[in-house]
């Protein structure tokens, strides 16, 4: 009788577990397709229900003298939880499918790349990155020197391996069965690792050097004076937009443009953030008028940017020319009007450069022409132009 009660209680708990799971939209018999919901939606409410049921069962069992049956039921619950966890593992393996593999490698061009699968199961595409594209598209578009036997052999072997991997994918040979769980087969892993090694030979080493670190010329009134980059290339650390403040800048930025209400001045880069220039240090920033910023971008930054992204190395220099005097007449007028903020702006405009002088040339080119560009930084000194 005790055994029958024990079995009945365990069965009731299993039915109750499935019933509670159904209430939150989960079919435990198809748990492999809803792994995430099982653990996030079912676990806590089911555990609370089981605890409530067992608490009631313990009190009831003492009256009937069937304490052993309750212990058996608890064992049944433990087995049920193990079953759920095992189904969860199987489901996780199935959900991952082809997405479970990613092989990273460093190519001959010195950059890191990776081979991985996009999508799931038989529809998965073998991909290669840093620039994401299908591997077949990559290997068919790669340009190699026909006289470079090593690269020709690497390309041909890469094509063979890609076909073999695709065949394994169609035949679902990626995984091997280990009990009820699936793990990556050694054969599949070996082919992908070989593909990564072979692919590393298909990226050209251009010989392009990393940019030289910029050499700054100090500060004038808290703002950058100059910068020299001996060798500027597209390779280098990421730059940043202006993100630093100072007392003088806090005063200058209060002056607004007559149109649109935006700041009259911007924190202009000497070395642009797209060319590895930092926006976190004042040595690389200077206050310039909005129009000056637009002209400097068009006349200096854009031409240099185009050169380095053509794979060229450029020697680049820029200097902010200071020497502006305080406009005493304008300052006095604002003081008399009680316009303290405007008077303070006028005083701090002595730190605004009068112009930016830039020059650059392409390194290694025969008869390379040195470009010299001056960009004026005129400011409007009429009283009506000072808007705060």
C-alpha positions, 0 to 999 in steps of 0.5 A, a space after each residue: 500500500 505504501 508503495 502504491 501511495 508513493 507511486 501515485 504521489 510521484 505521478 500526481 507531481 509529474 502531472 502537476 508539473 506538466 499542467 503548470 508548464 502548460 499554463 505558461 504555454 510550455 509543452 514539456 514533451 517538446 521542450 527542446 524548442 522552448 529551452 529559454 522559456 522553460 528556465 525563465 518562465 517555468 522554473 520559479 512558479 513550478 518550484 513554488 507550486 511543488 514546495 506548496 504541494 509537498 508542505 501540504 503532503 507532509 502534514 497529511 502524511 503524518 496523519 496517515 502514517 505514510 511519511 515514506 511515500 512522501 519521501 518517495 514522491 520527493 525522489 520522483 520530483 528530483 528525477 523529473 527535474 533531472 529530466 527537464 534539465 537533460 531536455 534543456 541541454 538537448 534543446 540548447 544543442 539543437 538551438 545552437 545548431 550551426 551557430 555553435 562554431 566560430 574560428 578566429 585567425 590572424 591573416 598575413 595582412 596582420 588583421 584578425 578574421 573569423 569563419 562562422 555560420 550564419 542562420 541555422 541547420 541546412 540553411 546555414 551559410 559559411 561566412 568569413 569576416 572582418 567584412 562579413 560575406 559568404 566564404 564562397 563569394 570571398 574566395 571567388 572574388 579574391 585577387 591573387 598573383 598567378 605566379 605566387 604558387 603558395 597563394 594559388 594552392 591556398 585558394 584552390 584548397 580553400 575551395 575544396 574545403 568549403 565544398 567538403 564542409 558544405 557536403 557535411 552540412 547537407 548530410 548533417 555530419 557536423 555533429 556526432 551523437 554522444 548518448 542523447 547529446 550532440 557534440 561537434 565531430 572531430 572531422 568537422 572541427 579539423 576541416 574548419 581549422 584547416 580552412 582557417 589556416 588556409 584562408 589566412 594566406 589569402 589576405 595580402 600583406 600590403 606592407 602599410 605601416 601603422 600611423 606614427 603617434 602625433 607630436 603636439 606643440 603644447 597649449 596657448 590659452 588652454 587650446 592646441 597650438 600644433 600637431 605633426 604626424 610623420 607618417 599618417 596612414 589608415 591604420 591606427 587607433 580610433 579617434 574620438 569626437 570632442 568630449 573635454 571641457 575647460 574654463 575658457 571653453 565654457 565661456 566661449 561656448 555661451 556665444 550663440 549663432 544668429 541663425 539656429 541658436 547653436 554655438 558660435 564656436 566648435 571645438 575643432 580638431 587639429 587632427 581629425 577624429 577619423 584620422 586617429 585624432 583624439 577629442 579628449 585632449 586640448 592639445 588637439 582642439 582649438 575653438 573655431 567658428 562654425 564656418 571655419 570648421 566647414 572650410 577646414 573640413 573641405 579644404 584639409 581634412 577631406 583631401 587628406 582622408 581620401 589619400 590615406 584611405 587609398 592606402 597612401 602614407 602622408 606626412 601631415 602638419 597643422 598649426 593654429 595661429 594665435 595673437 588675437 587682441 582683446 577688443 577693448 571698445 566692444 568689451 567696454 560697451 558690454 560692461 556699460 550695458 551690464 552685459 557681463 557674460 558678453 564682456 567675458 566672451 569678448 575677453 576670452 576671444 583673445 584665445 581664438 586662433 586667427 587661422 589654421 595653417 596645414 600642409 601635407 605630402 604623400 610619402 614615397 611618391 616621386 615628385 610628390 607635391 607639398 600641399 599648403 592650405 591656410 584657413 582663416 578664422 574670422 569672427 564677427 565683432 559687431 555688437 548685434 552678433 553677440 547672442 547668448 
